[in-house]
Amino acid sequence: MSHRRIVPPTQEHSSEAHGDFTVTPRVLLLSSIAVVIGIISSFVALGLLRLIALFTNLFYFQRWSTAASSPAQNTLGAMAVIVPVIGALIIGFMARYGSERIRGHGILKRLSRF
């Protein structure tokens, strides 16, 4: 049985030991750009959540508010089913007769074939 001695990499071979994981100052630039994009994205996501809450309040409770509320407590009764149906019809007309840019993928792309 032969015994192999493990030799740690020397200083001159340290970049080879790291392979593709060598860190350069460019990593700091890319990391800071990623942090800025993440912060901006979180504000955009917060804005979209508030917009969803606004439309939920407008269509289900007829009030102007961006406070989060569930449509389950609406007072529309069986008529509450019409709200998403009307929204789907609006999106369908936008996909069919609107701009080409709205036809990205999924259902909207399939609708544009007709």
N, C-alpha and C positions, 0 to 999 in steps of 0.2 A: 504494500500500500504506500503510495507516494503522498507526502505531505506538501502542500503548496503554501507558501507564505504570502499573505495578503500585504501588499505594499501600498501605502497611501499615496495618492497622486502628489507629485512634486509641484512646486510653485509654477514652473514653466508649462506644465501640462494641465493646470487647473481649468482653463477654458474648455479643454477637451473633455474633462470630467463632467462639466456641467451640461454639455451638449447645447441644446437650444434654449436653455434656461438661464443664460447669462443676462444680467440686468444692466441696462444702459440708462442714461439720463432720459432717453425718449420715453421710457416707461412712466416716468413722472408726468410728462406732458399728456400722454394718453390717459393716464389715471385721472388727472385733473379734468380733462375733457369729459370723461365718463361720469365724473361726479356732477359736473355742471348739467350734462344731459339728464342725469337722474333727477336732479332737483327740479329742472324745468318740466320733466315728465310727470313728476308728482303733483305739480300745480295744475297741469293740464288734466290729469286724472281727477283731481279735486273739483275742477270746473265742470267736468263731464258728470260727476256724481251730483253736483248741485243742479245742473241742467235737467238731469233725469228726475230729481226730486221736484223741481219746479213744474215740469210737465205732468208728473203724477198728481201733484196738488191741483193743477189747473183742470185737468180732465176728469179726475175722480171726485174732487172736493170743491171745485169752483172757488179756489182761493189762491192768492198770489203769495207764495212762500217757497223758500228753498230748504225748509226743514224736512228732513227725511221722514216719510210716512209710508205706511203699507197700504196698498189698494184694497186689502182684505177688509178694512173697516169702512168702506164706502157706503153711501146710502142710495146708490143707484139701483140696487137689487139686480135683477136679471139683465137689465140694460147695461151693466158694467162689461158685458161681453162685447158690446159694440165698440168700445174704445180701442182695443187692440186690432179689431177688424178694420176700422177706419184707418188706423195707422198703417196697417199692412197694405191697404188699397193705395194710400198716398205714396208709399215706398214703391209699390208696383208701377204706378203711373210715372214716377220719377225715373225708374229704371227703363221703362219702355219708351217714353217720349222725351226724357230729359237728356242731359249731357252724356257723352260717351264715357266720361271719366267716372261716373257712378257705377259703371259695369265692371267691377273689379274681379270678383270671384264668387263662387258658391251659387246661391239661388239667383242673385241678380244677373250673373253671367248667363245662366240658363234661361232666364226670362228674356234676355236681349236677343235670343235666337228667333223668337216668334215674330 
